[in-house]
Amino acid sequence: MTTALTGPYLRSWAVRALAGLRRHRDEINRLNVFPIPDSDTGTNMTATMECAVARLEDATGSAGDADAAETAAALAAGAVTGARGNSGMVLSQILRAVADTAAMSATGDLSARAVPVMLSRAGKLVTDALSHPVEGTILTVLRQAGDGAQAVVDADPEASLGTVVTAARDAAVTALEQTTGQLDVLGEAGVVDAGGRGLVVILQALVDALETGTETGTETGTETGTETGAAGGTGSFRGSVGTGPADPSHGAGSEPHLELVFTFRGDAAALRTALGELGDSVVVVGDGADAHRAHVHTRHPGQLIERIFALGSVTGLRVEALPEQPAARGVRPVSPVIALLPAGAATGGLADLFRGAGAEVCDTSESLAEALGALPGPGIVLTNGQDTAEVFAGLDRVGREFGREVTVVDTGSFVGGLAALAVHSPGADPDDDAEDMADAVHGQRWTDVTVPPAGQQTGQDPVVDVVDVVEAVAAAVNALLADGGELVTVLCRAECGPGIGDAVAGAVREAHPDAEVHVVTVPGLPVDAQVGVE
């Protein structure tokens, strides 16, 4: 493994980060509920990284022989110029921090000890760029990534570059998990911060680049993280959460709510003041020279545009309409997708898991009929292996009483239901949405895992040996992957014992390092484990 981040390694990192953002774009978009749920964080981060990589290609060609300072400068310039949205602005400052740190290097490359300096610099630039920095966002994840890297360097000044970068990635993952509890709007929606998720993808790309070298033709490596749903677990982030309530500071009203993004040359302090007086979500980032890229949400576009043109030179102005916000906070939008669960499971681990994935839940034909009748339009029912006779009885009642159109997707299992929800697109045509879900389920193979109990405690669930469960799950994964697949989803019954999720995740990843692995511990799961492979 290399001892320094050279130009070729930075190029590899950037290309891998772009590929990762493209792969996770829809997932990140679905997590986007702050500052407003406009579902564009993944799109904006991807577009910004595309501009960064394009500028790098223009500046240095495809040979990749530029040093880190030259490579990082090109990436930063492209990102600042092409930054899209709030999250793109933040990403541009992270790349600018890489460039600033590389420019200070005597060799033009970045050592292991430069990594925490780079991340600390990024945190400062991002904080300075934001009008109102908020904890529980990408800013928090970025700062803790830097702290994680610094802790390794402090403990061992000779720590390898790979060790320091991996520590930064791991600290970012931990910080991301905690964002749900740090920001009310994230907690209400049951999601992690979208921008922070994008940062984890980018740091994972750096880990992969260091582990596999400077070749960028293929992607390798597996994501590390946790599920985005409400249930706890270990594994990759699987973005499948619908929109949630937004920060009421954006308000609702009759005036159009617009996003303005533009390049500005002039007095940046005066610009920031004007944007703050007539808008919010203000971000102003510099390119290190004389230009700034600005972002703002406003309900006074005419007045604001007049002011910014009076303050200096404005180019590349882009205006987009933003979605209106609900007047009440804390009201979760009703999902048209309803997941069937076993009787008595409408509360607890399974219910939390499926609600976090963007579905309503029902455990009886009566509750199903009521839920479908309350929908404003067509509904989609995921069977999840439950009794379909009761399903159709409920559908008959809905048809008679409400005239509601309902599509049933026979998911066959809980992991099948999660696979369907992973491709669910809120607002899409219901027939197309259901077809996409059915295709996702069709592409998955699954099995239940049940281990004979090792004993019985009076009045409690049967006691199983964690080692037996881990071995049984590993065997099931091996059998399913024998016919191909790259995505493994494992649900583990939490009652199997403490640490069951970590133990299963470790065993599966060790046996299949190229697979993307999701493991979730679920209280009350009716089997010891359920495994799905796609």
Disulfide bonds with the S-S distance in Angstrom:
none
